[in-house]
Amino acid sequence: MTINCKGESLVLDKDKAIYWESKKMLIISDLHLGKGAHFRRAGIQVPATVMETDLDKLSRLISKFAPQILLVTGDMFHHQMNTEVETFRLWRTQFPDLRIILVKGNHDLLREEDYAGLSIEVHSKELLYFPFRFVHDQPRDFDEYYNITGHIHPGITIYGKARQQIKLPCFYFGSTCAILPAFSVFTGLSKIRAEEGDQFYAITPEKVVRV
């Protein structure tokens, strides 16, 4: 689904990404690379295929949109260096010309030299591309920039007949801030308290739907 946000054309993709056409920029949040290995180290058996699924999905998006920039609005990594981060290093070699930018989130704990070794450009607080501010969590103060964030892992519950209901990940667009869905399959969903005029775009297996 293509929407207009602050005069810019944004494509909302069912694979939990935004493509900003004029900047040739693919935008995702909360990839949480290394989360599975982090849990396995703690004795919790999480399949290694979780990360493979996420990277395969990211590869499809790059093939689909051919972006010049991949921007991650926080929590690209889940903790520190581990075996899954090394798997990402190999994946990265497939896209040597892709500029990867990370706005750090609360889980991004790699060392500066680790990011440099992965050819990732890091911004510790925010990244400004007018009219948007890319930041991991919603700021408390607002200005002329519209904020595009992650962190919350937004979801929406859709109700049907006979007390049927389904909870889906979604894109959220409020008056001052948009929240991206968590990219990784290994994340939960959080409800967002809506205000009048807010827009929700639910992600189904087939398409993105405005609700």
Secondary structure, DSSP 8 states (H G I E B T S, - for coil): -EEEETTEEEEEETTTEEEEGGGTEEEE----BTHHHHHHHTT----THHHHHHHHHHHHHHHHH--SEEEE-S-SBSSS--HHHHHHHHHHTT-TT-EEEEE--TT----HHHHHHTTEEEESS-EEETTEEE-SS--SS--SSEEEE-SS-EEEEEE-STT-EEEEEEEEE-SSEEE---SSSS---EE----TT-EEEEE-SS-EEE-
